[in-house]
Each structure stands twice: as C-alpha cells, then as structure tokens.
Amino acid sequence: MNIKLHRIYESDAPTGYRVLVDRLWPRGVSKEDADLDAHWKELTPSDELRKWFDHDPDKWNSFRKKYLSELSEHKQTAKDYLAEVTQKNVVLLYAAKDKQHSHAYILKEYLEKLG
C-alpha cells in the first residue's frame, strides 16, 4: 500500500482511496467536489492540540510528540481503517497551507509504520 499526501484545494490529486484527515471540513469544498471514500476524524489531532499548535512552526517538534502520543491511543482504529482500504494507493487529503508543518505528514509516517 502506498500512502500519498495531497492538499485538498489542489486539483492534481493522485488516484486512490481518498481520505480527509482534517477534523474540520475544509472551507469552500463541497462534499461532491471532495469525492471522499472516508473521513478519518478519529486520527486527527484533538481540538485542544490543534488549537494549541495553531500552525506555529516553532511548536512543530512538541506538536509532533504530542500528536504521536494521541495516535498511539487510536492504534486499533488506525489498523481497522487501513484494513478497509481496497485500493493500492491511499491519498490523505488535508487543507493546511503550510505543507511542511501539517499533521498529515506525521499521520502518514505513523500509518506507514503500522502498515
């Protein structure tokens, strides 16, 4: 299984099992346009962690540790979600403008290790 990342606002998305990995629905994107196979809210950062991080690059390392800790509490859920995927590629869709400091990168690493 290949896990790819893609910003939901960009049009050139790779093909595969399309999963929104943001807790909040992306502004201006209709459900039809999103064309999702799943929305894995349970694997997103908690509201508390998301608000604390606030996309501040200076908090990235601390955010990463805290988010991985949260993900460890949802390990079985992550395994169950991966087991539901029937396609070769999984496309994790996120809305953040800052591609380098998006939780989606951490989630991708985590899922690849579980895979």
C-alpha distances in whole Angstrom, upper triangle without the diagonal:
4,7,10,13,16,20,21,24,23,23,20,17,14,13,10,11,13,14,17,17,21,24,26,26,26,29,30,27,28,25,26,25,22,20,18,16,16,18,17,21,21,18,21,23,27,29,31,29,28,32,33,30,31,29,31,30,33,31,27,27,29,27,24,25,26,23,21,24,24,20,21,23,20,18,18,17,14,13,14,13,9,11,12,9,9,8,5,6,7,11,13,16,19,23,24,26,26,22,23,24,21,20,17,16,17,15,12,13,14,10,9,12,11,8
4,6,10,13,17,18,21,20,20,17,14,11,11,9,10,12,13,16,16,20,23,25,24,24,27,28,25,26,24,24,23,20,19,17,16,16,18,17,20,21,18,20,22,26,28,30,28,26,30,31,28,29,26,29,27,30,29,25,25,27,25,22,24,25,22,20,24,23,20,21,24,21,19,20,19,15,15,17,14,11,13,14,11,12,9,6,5,6,8,11,14,17,20,21,23,23,19,20,21,19,18,14,14,15,13,10,11,13,10,8,12,12,10
4,7,10,14,15,18,17,18,16,13,10,11,9,9,10,11,13,12,16,19,21,21,21,24,25,22,24,22,23,21,18,17,15,14,14,15,14,17,18,15,16,19,22,25,27,24,23,26,27,24,25,23,25,24,27,25,22,22,24,22,19,21,22,19,18,21,20,17,19,21,18,17,18,17,13,14,16,13,10,13,14,11,13,11,9,6,5,6,7,11,13,17,18,20,19,16,17,18,15,14,11,10,12,10,7,9,11,8,7,11,12,10
4,7,10,12,15,14,15,12,9,8,10,9,10,10,10,12,12,15,18,20,20,19,22,23,20,22,20,21,19,16,16,14,15,15,15,15,18,19,16,16,19,22,24,26,24,22,25,26,23,24,21,24,22,25,24,21,22,24,21,19,22,23,19,19,22,21,18,21,23,21,20,21,19,16,17,19,15,14,17,17,14,15,12,11,7,6,5,6,9,11,14,15,17,16,13,14,16,13,13,10,9,12,11,8,10,13,11,10,14,15,13
4,7,9,12,11,13,12,9,9,11,11,11,10,10,10,10,12,16,17,17,15,19,20,17,20,19,20,17,14,15,14,15,15,14,14,16,18,15,14,17,20,22,24,21,19,22,23,20,20,18,20,19,23,22,18,20,22,19,17,20,21,18,18,21,20,18,21,23,20,20,22,20,17,18,20,17,15,19,18,16,18,15,14,10,8,6,5,6,8,11,12,13,13,10,11,13,10,11,7,7,11,10,8,11,13,12,12,16,17,16
4,6,9,8,9,9,6,8,11,11,12,10,10,10,10,12,16,16,15,13,16,17,14,17,17,17,14,12,13,13,15,15,14,15,17,19,17,16,18,21,22,24,22,19,22,24,21,20,17,20,20,23,23,20,22,24,21,19,23,23,20,20,24,22,20,23,25,23,23,24,22,19,21,22,19,18,21,20,17,19,17,16,12,10,7,6,5,7,9,10,11,12,9,12,13,11,12,9,10,14,13,11,14,16,15,16,19,20,19
4,6,6,9,9,8,11,13,14,15,11,11,10,10,11,14,14,13,10,13,13,12,15,15,16,13,11,14,13,16,16,14,15,16,19,17,15,17,20,20,23,21,18,20,22,19,18,15,18,18,22,21,19,22,23,20,19,23,23,20,21,24,23,21,25,26,24,24,26,23,21,23,24,20,20,24,22,20,22,20,19,16,13,10,8,6,5,6,7,8,10,8,12,12,10,12,10,11,15,14,13,17,18,18,19,22,23,22
4,6,8,9,8,11,13,14,13,10,10,8,10,10,13,13,11,8,10,11,8,11,12,13,10,7,10,10,13,14,13,14,15,19,17,15,18,20,20,23,22,18,21,23,21,19,17,21,21,25,24,22,24,26,22,22,25,25,21,23,26,24,22,26,27,24,25,26,23,21,24,24,20,20,23,22,19,21,19,20,16,14,10,9,5,6,6,9,10,13,12,15,16,13,14,12,14,17,16,15,19,20,19,21,24,24,23
4,6,9,9,13,15,17,17,13,14,12,14,13,16,14,12,9,10,9,8,11,13,13,10,9,12,13,17,17,16,18,19,22,21,18,20,23,22,25,24,20,22,24,22,20,18,21,21,25,25,23,26,27,24,24,27,27,24,26,29,27,25,29,30,27,28,30,27,25,27,27,24,24,27,25,23,25,22,23,19,17,13,13,9,8,7,9,9,13,12,16,17,14,16,15,17,20,19,19,22,24,23,24,27,28,27
4,6,7,11,13,15,17,14,15,14,15,15,19,18,15,12,13,13,11,14,15,15,12,11,13,15,18,18,18,20,21,24,22,20,22,25,25,28,26,23,24,27,24,22,19,22,22,26,26,24,27,28,25,25,28,28,25,27,30,28,27,30,31,29,30,31,28,26,28,28,24,24,27,26,23,24,22,21,18,16,13,13,10,10,9,11,11,13,12,16,17,15,18,15,17,20,20,19,22,24,23,23,27,28,27
4,6,9,11,14,16,13,15,15,17,18,21,20,17,14,15,14,12,14,15,14,10,10,12,14,17,18,19,21,23,26,24,23,25,28,28,31,29,26,28,30,27,25,23,26,26,30,30,27,30,32,29,28,31,31,28,29,33,31,29,32,33,31,31,32,29,27,29,29,25,25,27,25,22,23,20,20,17,16,13,14,12,13,13,15,14,17,15,19,21,19,21,18,19,23,22,20,24,26,24,25,28,29,27
4,7,9,12,15,13,15,16,18,19,23,22,20,17,19,17,15,17,17,16,13,13,13,15,17,19,20,22,24,26,24,23,26,29,29,32,30,27,29,31,28,27,24,27,26,30,30,27,30,32,29,28,31,32,28,29,32,31,29,32,33,31,31,32,29,26,28,28,25,24,26,25,21,22,19,18,15,15,12,13,12,14,14,16,16,18,15,19,21,19,21,18,18,22,21,19,22,25,23,23,27,27,25
4,6,9,11,9,12,13,15,16,20,20,18,16,18,17,14,16,16,15,12,11,11,12,14,16,16,18,20,23,21,21,23,26,27,30,28,25,28,30,27,26,23,26,26,29,29,26,28,30,27,25,29,29,26,26,29,28,25,29,30,27,27,28,25,23,24,24,21,20,22,21,18,18,15,15,12,11,8,10,9,12,13,15,16,17,15,18,20,17,18,15,16,19,18,16,19,21,20,20,23,24,22
4,7,10,9,12,14,16,18,22,22,20,19,21,21,18,19,18,17,15,13,13,13,14,16,17,18,21,23,21,21,24,27,29,31,29,27,30,31,28,28,25,28,27,31,30,27,29,31,28,26,29,29,26,26,29,28,25,28,30,27,26,27,25,22,23,23,20,18,20,19,16,16,12,12,8,9,7,10,10,13,16,18,18,19,16,19,21,18,19,16,16,19,18,15,18,20,18,18,21,22,20
4,7,8,11,14,16,19,22,23,21,20,22,22,18,19,17,16,14,13,11,11,12,14,16,18,21,23,21,22,25,28,30,33,31,28,31,33,31,30,28,31,30,33,33,29,31,33,30,28,30,31,27,27,30,29,26,28,30,26,26,26,24,21,22,21,18,17,18,17,13,13,9,9,7,8,7,11,12,15,18,20,21,22,19,22,24,21,21,17,18,21,19,16,20,21,18,18,22,22,19
4,6,9,12,15,18,21,22,20,20,23,22,19,19,17,16,15,13,11,10,9,12,14,15,19,21,19,20,23,26,28,31,29,27,30,32,30,30,28,31,30,33,32,29,30,32,29,26,29,29,25,25,28,26,23,26,27,23,23,23,20,18,18,18,15,13,15,13,9,9,6,7,5,5,6,10,11,15,18,20,22,23,20,22,24,21,20,16,17,20,17,15,18,19,16,16,19,19,16
4,6,10,12,16,18,19,18,18,21,22,18,18,15,15,15,12,10,8,6,8,11,12,16,17,16,17,21,24,25,28,27,25,28,30,28,28,27,30,29,33,31,28,29,30,27,25,27,27,23,23,26,24,21,23,24,20,20,19,17,15,15,15,11,10,12,10,7,8,6,8,6,5,6,8,10,14,17,20,22,23,20,23,23,20,19,15,17,19,16,14,17,17,14,15,18,17,15
4,7,10,12,15,16,14,14,18,18,14,14,12,13,12,9,7,5,5,7,9,10,14,16,15,15,19,21,23,26,24,22,25,28,26,25,24,27,27,30,29,26,28,28,25,24,26,26,22,22,25,23,20,23,23,20,20,20,17,15,17,16,12,12,14,12,10,11,10,11,9,6,5,6,7,11,14,17,19,20,18,20,21,17,17,13,15,17,15,13,17,17,15,16,19,19,17
4,6,9,12,13,12,13,16,17,14,14,12,14,13,9,9,6,6,5,5,7,10,12,11,12,15,18,19,22,21,19,22,24,22,22,21,25,25,28,26,23,25,25,22,21,23,22,19,19,22,19,17,20,20,17,17,17,14,12,15,14,10,11,14,12,10,13,12,13,11,7,6,5,6,9,12,15,18,19,17,19,19,15,14,11,14,15,12,12,15,15,13,15,18,17,16
4,6,8,9,8,9,13,14,12,13,11,13,12,8,10,7,8,7,5,6,8,11,10,10,13,15,16,19,18,16,19,21,20,19,18,22,22,25,24,21,23,24,20,19,22,21,17,18,21,18,16,19,20,17,18,19,15,14,16,16,12,14,17,15,14,16,16,17,14,11,8,6,5,6,9,12,15,17,15,18,17,13,12,10,13,14,12,12,16,16,14,17,20,19,18
4,7,9,9,10,14,16,14,16,14,17,16,12,14,11,11,9,6,6,6,9,7,6,9,12,13,16,15,13,16,18,16,16,16,19,20,22,20,18,20,20,16,16,18,17,13,15,17,14,13,16,17,14,15,17,14,12,15,15,12,13,17,16,15,18,17,18,15,11,10,6,6,6,9,11,14,15,14,16,14,10,9,7,10,11,9,10,13,13,12,15,17,17,17
4,5,7,8,11,14,13,15,14,17,16,13,15,12,14,11,8,8,6,10,9,6,8,10,11,14,13,10,13,16,14,14,13,17,18,21,19,17,19,19,15,16,18,17,13,15,17,15,14,18,18,15,17,19,16,15,18,18,15,17,20,19,18,21,21,22,19,15,13,9,8,6,7,9,13,14,13,15,14,10,9,8,12,13,11,13,16,16,15,18,20,20,21
4,7,9,12,15,14,15,15,18,18,14,17,14,15,12,8,8,5,8,8,6,7,8,8,12,12,9,12,15,14,14,14,18,20,22,20,18,21,20,16,17,19,16,13,16,17,14,14,17,17,15,17,19,15,15,19,18,16,18,21,20,20,23,23,24,22,18,16,13,11,9,10,12,15,17,17,18,16,13,11,11,15,15,13,16,18,17,17,20,22,21,22
4,6,9,12,11,13,13,16,16,13,16,14,16,14,10,11,8,12,12,9,11,11,9,13,13,10,12,15,15,14,14,18,20,23,21,20,23,22,18,19,21,19,16,19,21,17,17,21,20,18,21,22,19,19,22,22,19,21,24,22,22,25,25,26,23,20,17,14,12,10,9,11,14,16,17,19,17,14,13,13,17,18,16,18,21,21,20,24,25,25,26
4,6,9,8,9,9,13,12,10,13,12,14,12,9,11,10,14,14,12,14,14,13,17,17,14,15,19,18,16,17,21,22,25,24,23,25,25,21,22,24,22,19,22,24,20,20,24,23,21,23,24,20,20,23,22,19,21,24,22,21,24,24,25,22,19,16,14,11,9,9,12,14,17,17,20,19,15,15,15,18,19,18,19,23,22,22,24,27,26,26
4,6,6,9,10,13,11,9,13,12,16,14,12,14,13,16,16,14,15,16,15,18,18,15,16,19,18,16,15,19,21,24,23,22,25,25,21,22,25,23,20,23,25,22,22,25,25,23,25,26,23,22,25,25,21,23,26,24,23,25,24,25,22,19,16,13,10,8,6,9,11,14,15,18,17,14,15,14,17,19,18,19,22,23,22,25,27,27,27
4,6,8,11,13,12,11,15,15,19,18,15,17,16,20,20,17,18,19,17,20,20,17,17,21,20,17,17,20,22,26,25,24,27,27,24,25,28,26,23,26,28,25,25,29,29,27,29,30,26,26,29,28,25,26,29,27,26,29,27,29,25,22,19,17,13,11,9,11,12,16,17,20,19,17,18,17,21,22,21,23,26,26,26,28,31,31,31
4,6,10,11,10,10,14,15,19,18,17,19,19,22,23,20,22,23,21,24,24,20,21,24,23,20,20,23,25,29,28,27,30,30,27,28,31,29,27,29,31,29,28,32,32,29,31,32,29,28,31,30,26,28,31,28,27,29,28,29,26,23,20,18,15,13,11,13,14,18,19,22,22,19,21,20,23,25,24,25,28,29,28,30,33,33,32
4,7,8,6,6,10,11,15,15,14,17,17,21,21,19,21,22,21,24,24,21,22,25,24,21,21,24,26,29,28,27,30,30,27,27,30,29,26,28,30,27,26,30,30,27,29,30,26,25,28,27,23,25,27,25,23,25,24,25,22,20,17,16,12,12,10,13,15,18,18,22,22,19,20,18,21,24,22,22,26,27,25,28,31,30,30
4,5,5,6,9,10,14,14,14,17,17,21,22,20,23,23,22,26,26,23,24,28,27,24,24,28,29,33,31,30,33,33,29,30,33,31,28,30,32,29,28,31,31,28,30,30,26,26,28,27,23,25,27,24,23,24,24,26,23,20,18,17,14,14,13,17,18,22,22,25,25,22,22,21,24,26,24,24,28,28,27,29,32,31,30
4,6,5,6,8,11,11,11,15,15,19,20,19,22,23,22,26,26,23,25,28,27,25,25,29,30,33,32,30,33,33,29,29,32,30,27,29,30,27,26,29,29,26,27,27,23,23,25,24,20,22,24,21,20,21,21,23,21,18,16,16,13,14,14,18,20,23,22,26,25,22,22,20,23,25,23,23,27,27,25,27,30,29,28
4,5,5,8,11,13,14,17,18,22,22,22,25,26,26,29,29,26,28,31,30,28,28,31,33,36,35,33,35,36,32,32,35,33,30,31,33,30,29,32,32,28,30,29,26,25,27,25,22,23,25,21,20,21,20,23,21,19,17,17,15,16,16,20,22,25,24,28,27,24,24,22,25,27,25,25,28,29,26,28,32,30,29
4,5,9,12,14,14,18,19,22,22,21,24,26,25,29,28,25,27,30,28,26,25,29,30,34,33,31,33,34,30,30,33,32,29,30,33,30,28,32,32,29,30,30,26,25,27,26,22,23,25,22,21,22,20,22,19,18,15,15,13,14,14,17,19,22,21,25,25,22,22,20,23,25,23,23,27,27,25,27,30,30,28
4,5,9,10,11,14,15,19,19,18,21,22,22,26,25,22,24,27,26,24,23,27,28,31,30,28,30,31,27,27,30,29,25,27,29,26,25,28,28,25,26,26,23,21,24,23,19,20,22,19,18,19,18,20,17,15,12,12,9,11,11,15,17,20,19,22,22,19,19,17,20,22,20,19,23,24,22,24,27,26,25
4,7,9,11,14,16,19,19,19,23,24,25,28,28,25,27,30,28,27,26,30,30,34,32,30,32,33,29,29,31,30,27,28,30,28,25,28,29,25,26,26,22,21,23,21,18,19,20,17,15,16,15,17,15,13,12,12,11,13,15,18,20,23,21,25,25,21,21,18,21,23,21,20,24,24,22,23,27,26,24
4,5,7,11,13,16,16,16,20,21,22,26,25,22,25,28,26,26,25,28,29,32,30,28,30,31,27,26,28,27,24,25,27,24,22,25,25,21,22,22,18,17,19,18,14,15,17,14,13,14,13,16,14,11,10,10,9,12,14,17,20,22,20,23,23,19,19,16,19,21,18,17,21,21,18,20,24,22,21
4,7,10,13,15,15,16,20,22,23,27,26,24,27,29,28,27,27,30,31,34,32,29,31,31,28,26,28,28,24,24,26,24,21,24,24,20,20,20,16,15,16,15,11,12,14,10,9,11,11,14,12,10,10,11,11,14,17,20,23,24,22,25,25,21,20,17,19,21,17,17,20,20,17,19,22,20,19
4,6,9,11,12,13,17,18,20,23,22,21,24,26,25,25,24,28,28,31,29,27,28,28,25,24,26,24,21,21,23,20,18,20,20,17,17,17,13,13,14,13,9,11,13,10,10,12,13,15,14,10,10,10,10,13,15,18,22,23,21,24,23,19,17,15,18,19,15,15,19,18,15,18,20,19,18
4,6,9,9,10,13,15,16,19,19,17,20,23,22,21,21,25,26,28,26,24,26,25,22,21,23,22,18,19,21,18,16,19,18,15,16,16,13,12,15,13,10,12,15,13,13,16,16,18,16,12,11,10,9,11,13,16,19,21,19,22,20,17,15,13,16,17,14,15,18,17,15,18,20,19,19
4,5,6,7,11,12,14,17,17,15,19,21,20,20,20,23,24,27,24,22,23,23,19,18,20,18,15,16,17,14,12,15,14,11,13,13,9,9,12,11,8,11,13,12,12,16,16,18,16,12,12,9,10,11,14,16,20,20,19,21,19,15,13,11,15,14,11,13,16,14,12,16,17,16,16
4,5,5,9,9,11,14,14,13,16,18,17,18,18,22,23,25,22,21,22,21,18,17,19,17,13,15,16,13,12,15,14,11,14,14,11,11,14,14,11,14,17,15,16,20,20,22,19,16,15,12,12,12,14,15,19,20,19,21,19,15,12,12,15,15,12,14,17,15,14,18,20,18,19
4,6,8,9,11,14,13,13,16,18,18,19,20,22,24,25,22,21,22,20,17,17,17,15,12,13,13,10,9,12,10,7,10,11,8,9,12,12,10,13,15,15,16,20,21,22,20,17,17,14,15,14,17,18,22,22,21,22,20,16,13,13,16,14,12,14,16,14,13,17,18,16,18
4,7,9,12,14,12,12,16,17,16,18,18,20,21,23,20,18,19,18,15,14,15,13,9,10,11,8,6,10,10,7,9,11,8,7,11,12,10,12,15,15,15,19,20,20,18,15,14,11,13,12,15,16,20,19,18,19,17,13,10,10,12,11,8,11,13,10,10,14,15,13,15
4,6,9,11,10,9,12,14,13,14,14,17,18,20,17,15,17,16,12,12,14,12,8,10,12,9,8,12,12,10,12,14,12,11,15,15,13,15,18,18,18,22,22,22,20,16,15,11,12,10,12,13,17,16,16,17,14,11,8,8,11,10,8,11,14,12,12,16,17,16,18
4,6,8,6,6,9,10,10,11,12,15,16,17,14,13,14,13,9,10,11,9,6,9,10,7,8,12,12,11,14,16,14,13,17,18,16,18,21,21,22,25,25,26,23,19,18,14,14,12,14,13,17,16,16,16,13,11,7,10,12,10,10,13,15,13,14,18,18,18,20
4,5,5,6,8,10,11,12,14,16,18,19,16,15,17,14,11,13,13,10,8,11,11,8,10,13,12,12,15,17,15,15,19,19,18,20,23,23,24,28,28,29,26,22,21,18,17,15,16,16,19,19,19,19,16,14,11,13,16,14,13,17,18,16,18,21,21,20,23
4,6,5,6,8,10,10,13,15,18,19,16,16,18,16,13,15,16,13,11,15,15,12,14,17,15,15,19,21,18,19,22,23,21,23,26,26,26,30,30,31,28,25,23,19,18,16,16,15,18,19,20,20,17,15,13,15,18,17,16,19,21,19,21,24,25,24,26
4,6,5,6,9,10,13,14,17,17,14,15,17,14,11,14,14,11,11,14,14,11,14,17,15,16,20,22,20,20,24,25,23,26,28,28,29,33,33,34,31,27,26,22,21,18,18,17,20,20,21,21,17,16,14,17,19,17,17,21,22,20,22,25,25,25,28
4,5,5,6,9,11,12,14,14,11,12,13,10,8,10,11,8,8,11,11,9,12,15,14,15,18,21,19,19,22,24,22,24,27,27,28,31,31,31,29,25,23,20,19,16,17,15,18,17,18,18,14,13,11,14,16,14,14,18,19,17,20,22,22,23,25
4,5,5,6,8,10,13,14,11,11,14,12,9,11,13,10,9,13,14,12,13,17,16,17,19,22,20,19,23,24,22,23,27,27,27,30,30,30,27,23,21,18,17,13,13,12,15,14,15,16,12,11,9,12,15,13,14,17,18,18,19,22,23,23,25
4,6,5,9,10,13,14,12,13,16,13,11,14,15,13,12,16,16,15,17,20,19,20,23,25,23,23,26,27,25,27,30,30,30,34,33,34,30,27,25,21,20,16,15,13,16,16,18,18,14,13,13,16,18,17,18,21,22,21,23,26,27,27,29
4,6,9,9,12,12,9,11,13,11,9,12,13,11,11,15,15,14,17,19,19,20,23,26,24,24,27,28,27,28,32,32,32,35,35,35,32,28,26,23,22,18,18,15,17,16,18,18,14,14,13,17,18,17,18,21,22,21,24,26,26,27,29
4,5,6,8,9,6,8,10,9,6,10,12,10,10,14,15,14,16,19,19,20,22,25,24,22,26,28,26,27,30,30,30,33,33,32,29,26,24,20,19,16,15,13,14,13,15,14,10,10,10,14,15,14,16,18,19,19,21,24,24,25,27
4,5,9,10,9,10,13,12,10,13,15,14,13,17,18,17,18,22,22,22,25,27,25,24,28,29,27,28,32,31,31,34,33,33,30,26,24,20,19,15,13,11,12,11,14,14,10,11,11,14,16,16,17,20,21,21,23,25,26,27,29
4,6,9,8,8,12,12,9,12,15,14,13,16,18,17,18,22,23,23,24,27,25,24,27,29,26,27,31,31,29,33,31,31,27,24,22,18,17,13,12,8,9,8,10,10,7,8,9,12,13,14,16,18,19,20,22,23,25,26,27
4,5,6,7,10,11,9,12,15,14,14,17,19,19,20,23,24,25,26,30,28,26,30,31,29,30,33,34,32,36,34,34,30,27,25,21,20,17,15,12,12,10,12,11,8,10,12,15,15,15,18,20,20,21,24,25,26,28,29
4,5,5,8,10,9,11,14,14,15,17,19,19,20,23,25,25,26,30,28,26,29,31,29,29,33,33,32,35,34,33,29,27,24,21,20,17,16,13,12,9,11,9,6,10,12,15,14,14,17,19,19,20,23,24,24,26,28
4,6,8,9,9,11,13,14,15,17,19,20,21,23,25,26,27,31,30,28,31,33,31,32,35,36,35,38,37,35,32,30,27,24,24,21,20,16,16,13,15,12,10,13,14,17,17,16,19,21,20,22,25,26,26,28,30
4,6,6,6,9,10,11,12,14,15,16,18,20,22,23,24,28,27,25,28,30,29,29,33,33,33,36,35,34,31,28,26,23,22,19,19,16,16,14,15,13,10,12,12,16,15,14,17,19,19,19,22,24,24,26,28
4,6,5,6,9,10,10,12,14,15,16,18,20,21,22,25,25,22,25,28,26,26,30,31,30,33,32,30,27,25,23,20,20,17,17,14,15,12,12,10,7,9,9,13,12,11,14,16,15,16,19,20,20,22,25
4,5,5,6,9,10,11,13,14,15,17,19,20,21,25,24,22,25,28,26,26,30,31,30,33,32,31,28,26,24,21,22,20,20,17,18,15,15,12,10,12,11,14,13,11,14,16,15,15,19,20,19,21,24
4,5,5,6,9,10,11,13,14,16,17,19,20,24,24,22,25,27,26,27,30,31,31,34,34,33,30,27,26,22,23,20,21,18,20,17,17,15,12,13,12,15,15,12,15,18,16,16,20,21,20,22,25
4,5,5,6,8,10,10,12,14,16,17,18,22,21,19,23,25,23,24,27,28,28,31,31,30,27,24,23,19,19,17,18,15,17,15,15,13,10,10,9,12,12,10,12,15,15,14,17,19,19,20,23
4,6,5,6,9,10,10,12,15,15,16,20,19,17,20,23,21,21,25,26,25,29,28,27,24,22,21,17,18,16,18,15,18,15,14,12,9,10,8,11,10,7,10,12,11,11,14,16,15,17,20
4,6,5,6,9,10,11,13,15,15,19,19,18,20,23,22,22,25,27,27,30,30,29,27,24,23,20,21,20,21,19,21,19,18,16,13,13,11,14,13,10,12,14,13,12,15,17,16,17,20
4,6,5,6,9,10,11,13,15,18,18,17,20,22,21,22,25,27,27,30,30,30,27,24,24,20,21,19,20,19,21,19,19,17,14,14,11,14,14,11,12,16,15,13,16,18,17,18,21
4,5,5,6,9,10,11,12,16,15,14,17,19,18,19,22,23,23,27,27,26,24,21,20,16,18,16,17,16,19,17,17,15,12,11,8,11,11,8,9,12,12,10,13,16,15,16,18
4,5,5,6,9,10,10,14,14,12,15,18,17,17,20,22,22,26,26,25,23,20,20,17,19,17,20,18,21,19,18,17,14,13,10,12,11,8,8,11,10,8,11,13,12,13,16
4,5,5,7,9,10,14,14,13,16,18,18,19,22,23,24,28,28,28,26,23,23,20,21,20,22,21,24,22,21,20,17,16,13,15,15,11,11,15,13,11,14,16,15,15,18
4,5,5,7,9,12,12,12,15,16,16,18,20,22,22,26,27,27,25,21,21,18,20,18,20,20,23,21,21,20,17,15,12,14,15,12,11,14,14,11,13,17,16,15,18
4,5,5,6,10,9,8,11,13,13,14,17,18,19,23,23,23,21,18,19,16,17,17,19,19,22,21,20,19,17,15,11,12,13,10,8,11,11,8,10,13,12,11,14
4,5,5,9,10,9,11,14,14,15,17,19,20,24,25,24,23,20,21,19,21,20,23,23,26,24,23,22,20,18,14,15,16,12,11,14,13,9,11,14,12,11,14
4,6,8,9,10,12,13,14,16,18,19,21,25,26,26,25,22,23,20,22,21,24,24,27,26,25,24,22,20,16,17,18,15,13,16,16,12,13,17,15,13,17
4,6,5,6,9,10,11,12,14,16,17,21,22,23,22,19,20,17,19,19,22,22,26,25,24,24,21,19,15,15,17,14,12,14,15,11,11,15,14,12,14
4,5,5,6,9,10,11,12,15,16,19,21,21,20,18,19,17,20,20,23,24,27,26,24,24,22,20,16,16,17,14,11,13,13,9,9,12,11,8,11
4,5,5,6,9,10,10,13,15,18,20,21,21,18,20,18,21,22,25,26,30,29,27,27,25,23,19,18,20,17,14,16,16,12,11,14,13,10,12
4,5,5,6,9,10,11,13,17,18,20,19,16,18,16,18,19,22,24,27,27,25,26,24,21,17,16,18,16,13,15,16,13,11,14,14,11,13
4,5,5,6,9,10,11,15,16,17,16,13,15,13,16,17,20,21,25,24,22,23,21,18,15,14,15,13,10,11,12,9,7,11,11,8,10
4,5,5,6,9,10,13,15,16,16,14,16,15,18,20,24,25,28,27,25,25,24,21,18,17,17,16,13,13,14,11,8,11,11,7,8
4,5,5,7,9,12,15,16,16,14,17,16,19,21,24,26,29,29,27,27,26,23,20,18,20,18,15,15,17,14,11,14,14,11,11
4,5,5,7,11,12,14,14,11,13,12,15,17,21,22,26,26,24,25,24,20,18,15,17,16,13,13,15,13,10,13,14,11,11
4,5,5,9,10,11,11,9,12,12,15,18,21,23,26,26,23,24,24,20,18,15,16,16,12,12,13,12,8,10,12,9,7
4,6,8,11,12,13,12,15,15,18,21,25,27,30,30,27,28,27,24,22,19,20,19,16,15,17,15,11,13,14,11,9
4,6,9,12,12,11,14,15,17,20,23,26,29,29,27,28,28,24,22,19,21,21,17,16,19,17,13,15,17,14,12
4,6,8,9,8,11,12,15,18,22,24,27,27,25,26,26,23,21,18,19,19,16,15,17,16,12,13,16,14,11
4,7,9,9,13,15,17,21,24,27,29,30,27,28,29,26,24,21,22,23,19,17,20,19,15,16,18,16,13
4,6,7,10,13,16,19,23,25,27,28,25,26,27,24,23,19,20,22,19,16,19,19,15,15,18,17,14
4,7,10,13,16,20,23,25,27,27,24,25,26,23,22,19,19,20,18,15,17,18,14,13,16,16,12
4,6,10,13,16,19,21,23,23,20,21,23,20,19,15,16,18,15,12,15,16,13,12,16,15,12
4,6,9,13,16,18,21,21,18,19,20,17,16,12,13,15,12,10,13,14,10,11,14,14,12
4,6,10,13,15,17,18,15,17,18,15,14,10,12,14,12,10,13,14,12,13,16,16,14
4,7,10,12,15,15,13,15,15,11,11,7,9,11,9,8,11,12,11,12,15,15,14
4,7,10,12,13,11,14,14,11,11,8,11,13,11,11,14,15,14,16,19,19,18
4,6,9,10,9,12,11,8,9,7,10,12,11,11,15,16,15,17,20,20,20
4,6,9,9,12,12,9,10,9,12,15,14,15,18,19,19,21,23,24,24
4,5,7,9,8,6,9,9,11,13,14,15,17,19,19,21,23,24,25
4,6,9,9,8,12,12,13,16,17,17,19,21,22,23,26,27,27
4,6,6,6,10,11,11,14,15,16,17,20,21,22,24,25,26
4,6,6,9,9,8,11,13,13,15,17,18,19,21,23,23
4,6,9,9,8,10,13,13,13,16,18,18,20,22,23
4,7,9,8,9,12,13,13,15,17,18,20,22,23
4,5,6,8,9,10,12,14,15,16,18,20,21
4,5,5,6,9,10,11,12,14,16,17,18
4,5,5,6,9,10,10,12,14,15,16
4,5,5,6,9,10,11,13,14,15
4,5,5,6,9,10,11,13,14
4,5,5,6,9,10,11,12
4,5,5,6,9,10,10
4,6,5,6,9,10
4,5,5,6,9
4,5,5,6
4,5,5
4,5
4
